[in-house]
Amino acid sequence: MPTLEPGFSTETAFAALEPVLQRHGDQAHALIEVLNSAQQHYGYLSEPLLRHIARRLHLPFSRVQGTASFYHLFRFAPPARHSCLVCTGTACHVQGAAQLLAELKAAPLDELGVELGSVRCIGTCSGAPLVVVDGAVWNHVEAGAVLKRLQELE
């Protein structure tokens, strides 16, 4: 996310968003597409970025912020370097997913730059229990082994 140093305007800081804004003629109907593009370019939606979008689309800041906060796909803080999703579907549950999730929640994953979450079913039940780390499926896992592998991530 660009920092707004003295002498720089939000137009300069958020220049990567210009093509999307121009394509829609700075019209309010493009709000969700603009928010999505902004997050793709900058990783998350900061307050200065939301204020810039509000100004450019001639909308109240409260509407832009309210719309962004309504949809769960938008982030308001920088994303973690890595993601770890524990499958909690039936097969994984039977194979100990709840315990795995509890042990991972107790670990200092923030220090490793890992965001922990859960997902109802991955669809590879024969590998239960499993986790998905940065899009890669790890099968037949135990908490200790997952933690060790997470510590090895860059």
N, C-alpha and C positions, 0 to 999 in steps of 0.2 A: 504494500500500500504506500503510495507516495506520501511523504511528509510535506506539510505546508510551511515551508521556510519563508522568512521575511523576503518580500520582493516577488514572490510567486503567487499567481492567482489560482483559483480552483480550475479555471479553464486550462491553464498550463499543466497543473497536477493531474487532471483527469482527461487529458487529450485523447487517450485511447478510446474513450467513450464517444468521441465526436462523430464518427461515421454512423453510429446507430441513431444518435440524436438527429443528425442531419437527414438521414433516410426517412425519418418520421416527421420531419419539419417541426421538431420540438413540441409535438402534440401530446396531450395527456393520455390519449388512448394507447400509447405505446409504453405505459409505465412498467408493466410486468416484463416486457421484452428488454427494456432499458435496465431494469434491476438485474435481470438474468445476465445480460452482457457485462454489466458492471462487476458482478460477482465473478464471472469468468475471467475478466481482465485483472482484477485487483485481489481476488481470493476471498473477500468478505465485504460487507457493506458497512463502512464506517459512518459516523455521524456527518463529517464534512462531505463525504461522497453523497449521502442521502440529501443533504441540504443543497448540494450542487444540482442533483437531479430535480429536486423540487423547484429550484429557480428556473432551470432550463425548460421544464415542462409546464411552468406557470401553475404549479399546484401548491397547496399548503404543505408545509413540512409534515404536519400531523397525518395527512393522507398518505404521503409517500412512506413514512415510517409505519403507519398502521397497515398498509397493504403489504409491505415487506415482512412485518412481524406476523401477519396472518398465515403466510405460507411457510411450512416447516423447512423447505429447501434452502431458504436464505439464512446466511450466517452473519452475525454482528461482531464477531471476534475472529482473529486469524485462526485458520484450521490447524489442527495438530499435524505434525509431520507424518504420522502414521495412524491408521485406523485398525481396530481389532473388533470384529463382530463375532459374538458367540451365538451359534445356532441353538435355538430353544425349541425346535420342532419336536414331535413325539419321539422319534428314534433317538435324537440327541438327549432329550429329557430322560428317557429310560437309561441311557448310558452315562448319566451324571452331569448334564449341562448346567443344572442349577448350582451344583457344588463348584464346578469349574468357573462359572460366572462369579460366584461369591468370592472365591480365592483370588481371581483377577481383580475384582473390585477392591480387595484389601491390599493389593500391591501398589507401589508408588509409580503407576504408569505415566502420570503427568511428567515426572522427571525424565522419562524416556521419550517424551513427545508423542505418546500414544493415547488416542481417544478410544475409550471402550464403549461398546454398545452391544445390543442384542438384536437378533432378527428371528422371525418366527420359523422360517424353514429355508434352507439353502437348496434342497432338492437332491443332495448327494447322501442320502440316509445310510448307505452302506459304509460310510466313513465316520459314523457317529462315535463319539462326539467330535464336533469339528468347529473350527473358527475360520474366519476369512480375514486375512491380514493384508491390507493394501491391495485387495482384489484377488489374492491367491488363497486357495482353500488348503487348510492344513487338516489332515484326517487323523482320527484316532488319537487325539491329543489329551495330555494331562497338564494341569496348571503349571507345574514346575518346568516342564519342557517348553511350554508356550512362553513363560517368562524368560527362560534362557534364550530362546530364539528372538524374542522382542529386544532383549538387551544387545543382541548382535546386530540389530538393524542400524543403519547409519542415519 
